[in-house]
Each structure stands twice: as structure tokens, then as C-alpha cells.
Amino acid sequence: MINKKWDEVLASEMKKEYFKNLGIFVKKEYQMKTIFPPYKNIFDALRFTDYDEVKVVILGQDPYHGLGEANGLSFSVHNNVRRPPSLQNIFKELESDLGIVREESDLTDWAKQGVLLLNSIMTVEKDKPLSHKNRGWENFTDAIITLLNEREKPVIFVLWGSFARSKKELITNKRHPIIESVHPSPLSANRGFFGSKPFSKINYFLEQNHIEKINW
């Protein structure tokens, strides 16, 4: 389905009843309503960052629900779209942390370097945040986190906000570091996201483990 090693490691998950029901639900939703991201982009996070290539996981909750925003990668939007406030704050922290000023709002370049930009819920109805909650996506993405947790090569898990932090219980393998803070949204960014320096922490850990750093 994904044409990557993900197909192999997720094979048993994709045979489960809940996943079949999820597939039926999602297809119907796309036929009847405006759903994001575009159907062909639902699994782009997995397509751009294969199982063995994951260095970092940045976990989001569900896709942006505004017209033309979601592109299948958590926190990312197409370059011709106005930057959502959370992404704006992520880039502010990136500049403060590493002095990097991002021109691109599309984070595909991060994904291609091993940053899995995973939304826990992978689809959403237009203007209705969390509209596809409890339909099965969480089971599927929890399985992805669990499979990465089982990997021997370290994975850095970046958990921003209380929802992402609730997934800590799935990360039981001590070789995988966790970087966490409040969410980068304007409601909470001033309470500990700004100044948390996640990007330099990630690259420091990668360097210490002789893994190529991310060019943010």
C-alpha cells in the first residue's frame, strides 16, 4: 500500500478488522465531504520516511483543517499557503535555537532526511478539527510508534503538547530519547516551548550516536 518497508512491518496491522473498517469509512468520507489532506497524500509521512530511515518522530494530533493547508506531514503546509500559527512558532524557535530562518513552509525536506512527521489521526473534515477521532487512526499510529520503539537503532521522539505526551507510555525502550514540551500553538508556546531548543538537542544526540544530523 505504501510501497516501502512500512508495508512489511505493518502487514499484520493492516489485516485487522479495525483497519479494514477505517478504510471503508475514509473512502466514504472523501466521496461525500471535503477531507484533508488530499487522498493521495494520506500516507506521505510513511512514504517519505521509511521504517529503517526514521531518526526523529515529530508527533502531531490531526491534520490542519483549513482549505489547502494539510499536505500529509504533521505541522507542514504547502509553500504557497499562509503559515499556521503553530508552524510560525516552530520556525521562531528554530531561528532562536540554531539561527536558521526557514523560507519553506513545506517540511518535505525534513521528512526526506529521516524526520517522521506523523499525525496520530491522519485525516480530518474541512473546518472540523478532530472530526476523525476514534475511527481507528489512533490504533494504527500507535502501532507505528510501538514498531519504532522496538527498533534497535535509536529514534528521537519529539512530543509537543499534552496529546503527544500521552504517547510516552508507548516508548518503553530506554535507547530512544524523548524531547518534550508544551505545544507550539500561540495558546501555550510562551509557557515552555520557546527556549526549549529541540533542534539543537536532536542534532547533538544524532552527532553523539554517529548518525548524520538534520539540516533544518
Secondary structure as GFF3:
##gff-version 3
##sequence-region A 1 216
A	DSSP	alpha_helix	5	9	.	.	.	ID=ss1
A	DSSP	alpha_helix	11	14	.	.	.	ID=ss2
A	DSSP	alpha_helix	17	32	.	.	.	ID=ss3
A	DSSP	beta_strand	35	36	.	.	.	ID=ss4
A	DSSP	three_ten_helix	39	41	.	.	.	ID=ss5
A	DSSP	alpha_helix	44	48	.	.	.	ID=ss6
A	DSSP	three_ten_helix	51	53	.	.	.	ID=ss7
A	DSSP	beta_strand	56	60	.	.	.	ID=ss8
A	DSSP	alpha_helix	85	98	.	.	.	ID=ss9
A	DSSP	alpha_helix	108	112	.	.	.	ID=ss10
A	DSSP	beta_strand	115	119	.	.	.	ID=ss11
A	DSSP	beta_strand	124	125	.	.	.	ID=ss12
A	DSSP	alpha_helix	137	149	.	.	.	ID=ss13
A	DSSP	beta_strand	156	160	.	.	.	ID=ss14
A	DSSP	alpha_helix	161	165	.	.	.	ID=ss15
A	DSSP	three_ten_helix	166	170	.	.	.	ID=ss16
A	DSSP	beta_strand	178	181	.	.	.	ID=ss17
A	DSSP	three_ten_helix	189	191	.	.	.	ID=ss18
A	DSSP	alpha_helix	198	208	.	.	.	ID=ss19
###
